[in-house]
Amino acid sequence: MFTGCGTALVTPFRRDLSLDEEALRRLVRRQIEGGVDFLVPCGTTGENPTLSRAEHLRVVELTLEEARGRLPVLAGCGGYNTAEVVELGKELAAMGVDGLLSVTPYYNKPTQEGLYQHYKAIAEAVPLPIVVYSVPGRTGVNLEPATVRRLAEIQNIVGIKEASGNIAQIASILRQVPEGFAVLSGDDAVTLPLIALGGRGVISVVSNQIPAEMARMVRFCLRNEFSAARELFYRYLPLMEVNFIESNPIPVKAAMALMGLLEPVWRLPLTPPKPENLGRIERVLAELGLLEARPAHAG
């Protein structure tokens, strides 16, 4: 179910900081038209730490309404309080999401056994496919390959979004997990080598901007057409890189505002990019011909 290019959706806000529901609907439709394989609302890219519970559920509800079953919705459902994650997971399951993306607990830094027990408790309480999410650069906790192997033995833990940036660790995970377990890149720039090693796709930031192109690149990779994939990868690598010139999702939302897709609004503690960084973002978009919003078409 969660194979190919999934988009970690941004959450658009109005100037008054309220949720921009119409912009969100437009963005989801643009993703579907672009041919992505699944949608991921309310992840880190969606600024979920600043969403109220009601807003979190509303973003997922709007995504489901626009998707209309045409492609899976993998909803963000993570945190450092296992009991709260379980309760949110139950609410999302009742809404009809297809799965949960659950980031490792951050700040309280559990041991590997604590991580295992955390995910085991969620999986036992919420009968949905679960993709665990390891991003040690943001959480301070690394989900080690041996722990991923243990988690893969739990029936409804079906994959991992791996954003360690460590190719050796990714290879170790792929070597140890069952064939049906989906190893997905959490870094756009690592997508091609991860799939070459046997991974199944990406949960992407850059596909917010270029859904059709990123979906096409991933399809090339999955078909072992790496020459065509590399051509697209190198073309859009500058955009993948500039998206992390400041903390995600500051640059991607700034770029999407320049593309005419949303208002340039973030909730504190995120702030607009520095002027010099905004200039770099604009130059990359100009070089790629992306400064004007355009409809996306799958290839």
C-alpha positions in Angstrom: 0.0 0.0 0.0 2.8 2.5 0.9 5.1 2.0 -2.1 6.3 4.7 -4.4 6.2 8.4 -3.8 4.2 9.7 -0.8 4.0 13.4 -0.1 4.6 14.7 3.4 2.0 17.5 3.0 2.6 21.0 4.2 -0.3 22.6 6.2 -1.3 26.0 4.7 -2.3 28.8 7.0 -4.0 32.1 6.4 -2.5 35.4 7.4 -4.4 35.3 10.7 -2.7 31.9 11.4 -5.9 29.9 11.0 -6.0 26.7 8.9 -6.5 27.5 5.2 -8.9 24.8 4.2 -9.4 25.8 0.6 -5.7 26.0 0.0 -5.2 22.5 1.6 -7.9 21.1 -0.7 -6.2 22.6 -3.7 -2.8 21.2 -2.7 -4.2 17.7 -2.2 -5.9 17.8 -5.6 -2.6 18.9 -7.1 -0.9 15.9 -5.6 -3.5 13.5 -6.9 -3.3 15.1 -10.4 0.5 14.8 -10.2 0.3 11.1 -9.8 1.8 10.6 -6.3 1.1 7.2 -4.7 -0.1 8.1 -1.2 -0.6 11.2 1.0 0.9 11.9 4.4 -0.9 14.7 6.3 0.1 16.0 9.7 3.8 15.0 9.7 6.6 17.3 10.7 6.4 18.9 7.3 2.8 19.6 8.1 3.8 21.5 11.3 1.9 19.1 13.4 3.5 20.2 16.7 1.6 23.5 16.3 -1.7 22.0 15.4 -4.4 21.6 18.0 -6.0 18.1 18.2 -9.1 19.4 16.4 -7.0 20.9 13.6 -4.9 17.8 13.3 -8.1 15.8 12.8 -9.5 18.4 10.4 -6.5 18.3 8.2 -6.7 14.6 7.9 -10.5 14.8 7.3 -10.0 17.2 4.4 -7.3 15.1 2.9 -9.6 12.0 3.1 -12.4 14.0 1.5 -10.2 15.1 -1.4 -8.6 11.7 -1.9 -12.0 9.9 -2.0 -10.3 6.5 -1.8 -8.3 7.1 -4.9 -5.0 6.8 -3.1 -4.0 5.8 0.5 -3.8 8.3 3.4 -1.0 7.7 5.9 -1.7 10.1 8.7 0.8 11.5 11.1 0.4 10.0 14.6 3.5 10.4 16.8 4.7 11.8 20.0 6.6 11.3 23.3 3.5 10.2 25.3 2.5 6.6 24.3 -0.9 6.9 25.8 -1.7 10.1 23.9 -0.4 8.6 20.6 -2.7 5.6 21.1 -5.7 7.8 21.7 -5.0 9.9 18.6 -4.4 6.7 16.6 -7.9 5.4 17.6 -9.5 8.7 16.5 -7.7 8.6 13.1 -8.7 4.9 12.6 -12.3 5.8 13.2 -12.0 8.5 10.5 -11.0 5.9 7.9 -7.3 6.5 7.4 -5.3 3.8 5.7 -2.4 3.8 8.1 -0.4 5.7 10.6 3.1 7.3 10.4 4.5 7.4 13.9 7.7 9.3 14.6 9.9 8.0 17.4 9.4 9.7 20.8 11.5 12.8 21.0 13.0 14.6 23.9 12.5 11.9 26.5 15.0 9.7 24.6 13.8 6.1 25.3 16.1 3.1 25.0 15.8 0.7 22.2 13.6 -1.5 24.4 11.5 1.5 25.2 11.1 2.3 21.5 10.0 -1.3 20.8 7.5 -1.3 23.7 6.2 2.1 22.5 5.4 0.9 19.0 4.2 -2.5 20.2 1.6 -0.8 22.5 0.4 1.4 19.6 0.2 -1.6 17.2 -1.8 -3.6 19.7 -4.2 -0.8 20.4 -4.8 0.5 16.9 -5.5 -2.2 14.2 -4.1 -0.2 11.3 -0.9 -0.5 9.2 1.8 1.5 11.0 4.9 3.0 9.4 7.5 3.9 12.1 9.6 7.0 11.5 13.2 7.4 12.5 14.7 10.9 12.2 17.5 11.1 14.8 18.6 14.5 13.6 15.3 15.9 14.9 14.4 13.6 17.7 17.7 12.7 19.3 16.8 9.0 19.1 18.0 6.5 16.5 15.9 3.4 15.7 18.6 0.8 15.3 18.4 -2.0 12.7 18.0 -4.7 15.3 15.0 -2.9 16.8 13.5 -2.4 13.3 13.9 -6.1 12.7 12.0 -6.9 16.0 9.3 -4.4 15.1 8.9 -5.9 11.6 7.7 -9.1 13.3 4.6 -7.3 14.6 1.9 -8.0 12.0 0.6 -4.4 11.5 3.9 -2.6 11.6 4.5 -2.6 7.9 7.3 -0.2 7.2 9.8 2.4 8.2 10.4 6.0 7.1 14.2 6.1 7.5 15.7 9.5 7.7 19.0 8.9 9.5 21.0 9.8 6.3 23.2 6.8 7.0 23.4 4.6 4.0 25.1 1.8 5.9 22.3 1.7 8.4 19.7 1.7 5.7 21.4 -1.2 4.0 21.5 -3.1 7.4 17.8 -2.6 7.9 17.0 -3.8 4.4 19.2 -6.9 4.9 17.4 -7.8 8.2 13.7 -7.1 7.5 11.2 -9.4 5.7 10.7 -8.8 2.0 7.2 -7.3 2.4 8.4 -4.7 4.9 8.4 -1.3 3.3 11.7 0.7 3.8 11.0 4.3 2.6 13.4 7.2 2.4 12.8 10.1 4.7 15.3 12.2 2.7 14.6 13.2 -0.9 18.3 13.1 -1.8 18.7 9.6 -0.5 15.7 8.2 -2.4 17.6 6.8 -5.4 20.3 4.9 -3.5 17.7 3.6 -1.0 15.6 2.1 -3.8 18.7 0.7 -5.5 19.4 -1.1 -2.2 15.9 -2.6 -2.2 13.8 0.1 -0.6 10.2 0.8 -1.7 10.0 4.6 -2.2 10.0 7.9 -0.3 7.9 10.1 1.9 8.9 13.3 0.2 9.1 17.0 1.0 10.1 18.1 -2.6 7.0 16.4 -4.0 5.0 19.3 -2.5 6.6 21.4 -5.2 7.1 18.9 -8.0 4.7 16.0 -7.4 4.7 14.7 -11.0 8.4 14.8 -11.4 9.2 13.1 -8.1 6.6 10.5 -8.7 8.1 9.8 -12.1 11.6 9.6 -10.7 10.5 7.0 -8.1 8.7 5.0 -10.7 11.9 4.9 -12.8 13.8 3.7 -9.8 11.3 1.0 -8.9 11.5 -0.3 -12.6 15.3 -0.3 -12.4 15.5 2.4 -15.0 18.2 4.2 -13.1 19.6 6.2 -16.0 16.3 8.0 -16.5 15.9 8.3 -12.7 19.3 9.9 -12.4 18.5 12.5 -15.0 15.5 13.7 -13.0 17.4 13.4 -9.7 20.3 15.6 -10.8 17.9 18.1 -12.3 16.0 18.6 -9.1 18.8 18.0 -6.6 19.3 21.7 -6.1 15.7 22.0 -5.0 16.0 19.1 -2.7 19.0 20.7 -1.1 17.6 24.2 -0.8 14.5 22.8 0.9 16.8 22.2 3.9 18.7 25.5 3.9 16.7 26.2 7.1 14.6 23.9 9.2 11.9 22.0 7.3 9.2 23.2 6.4 10.4 26.8 6.3 12.0 26.6 2.9 9.4 24.4 1.2 6.6 26.7 2.2 8.5 29.8 1.2 9.1 28.2 -2.2 5.4 27.2 -2.6 4.4 30.8 -1.8 6.7 32.0 -4.6 5.0 29.4 -6.8 1.6 30.9 -5.9 0.4 27.8 -4.1 -0.1 29.1 -0.6 0.4 32.1 1.7 3.9 32.4 3.2 2.7 31.8 6.8 4.3 29.6 9.5 3.3 29.2 13.1 5.8 30.0 15.8 8.4 28.8 16.7 9.0 28.6 13.0 9.6 31.9 11.2 10.1 33.1 7.6 13.5 32.3 6.1 16.3 34.8 6.2 16.2 37.2 3.2 19.4 35.8 1.8 18.0 32.3 2.0 14.8 33.4 0.4 16.9 34.7 -2.5 18.6 31.4 -2.9 15.2 29.6 -2.9 13.9 32.0 -5.5 17.0 31.5 -7.7 16.6 27.7 -7.7 12.9 28.0 -8.6 13.8 30.4 -11.4 16.4 28.0 -12.8 13.9 25.2 -12.8 11.1 27.3 -14.3 8.9 26.9 -11.2 8.2 30.4 -10.2 4.8 30.3 -11.7 2.4 27.7 -10.4 1.5 25.2 -13.0 -0.7 22.0 -13.1 1.1 18.8 -12.5 0.7 15.8 -14.9 1.8 12.3 -14.2 4.3 10.7 -16.5 
